[in-house]
Amino acid sequence: MGSKYVSSSVIKRLPRYYRFLGYLMEDGMVRISSRELAERMGLSASQIRQDLNNFGGFGQQGYGYNIESLYHEIGKILGVDSGFKTILVGAGNLGHTIALQIEYEKRGFDLIAIFDKKESLSGQMINGIPIRSANDIEDFCKDNGVKVAILCIPYEAAKELTPKLVASGVVGFWNFSHYNINEEFPRVSVENVHLNDSLMTLCYQVLHETTL
């Protein structure tokens, strides 16, 4: 793959391919054409071929794609076996849910600790993971080679904490706060999750696009 530029829109479609291929494997399918995969995913066959050609392509003319092989190849591209040391900051309702519901080890991450500023939570466990005092977060990141932080904290808290995390070696953020990390730290990787924006997008779609 080298240093070839791949657009963010293509990268964001890769997890969808990975998920759909996983479903097909569960159904016992062995191979699939780009046309059939496109129909199932609501894309065009040419779009799928163009996307996969960014990484060398994987199909055979007249045969299509071997589902299991393509699934594992996309997994390699996404880095699902990376095991990046990860922490979660904020053990409130959102953080608690995020810690419980995501299979991090199948997505390229190893969630090793949860931090919260409430000292009363220290020592408690969420899904077998200890909650630690936020006062220890910098030393913990440095000592354990933490690369990724999940921020389930308010804007001001994220703004205050992010420089400390970056200085401690964190290079990637799954950001549920509204703080614009890349404005101050353009070289770290950030995936922003704006739940309110997503809900308002749904509101627009129901209001303007739904036909009953």
Protein Blocks (a to p, Z undefined) as FASTA:
>chain_A
ZZadcdfklmmmmmmmmmmmmmmmmnopabdcfklmmmmnopafklmmmmmmmnopaade
hklpafklmmmmmmmmnopmnopacddehjafklmmmmmmpcfklnopacfbdcdfblkl
gopaeehiacddfklmmmmmmmnopabdcddbdfklmmmmmmmmmmnopabdcdfbfbdf
klmmmmbccddddfklmmmmmmmmmmmmpcZZ
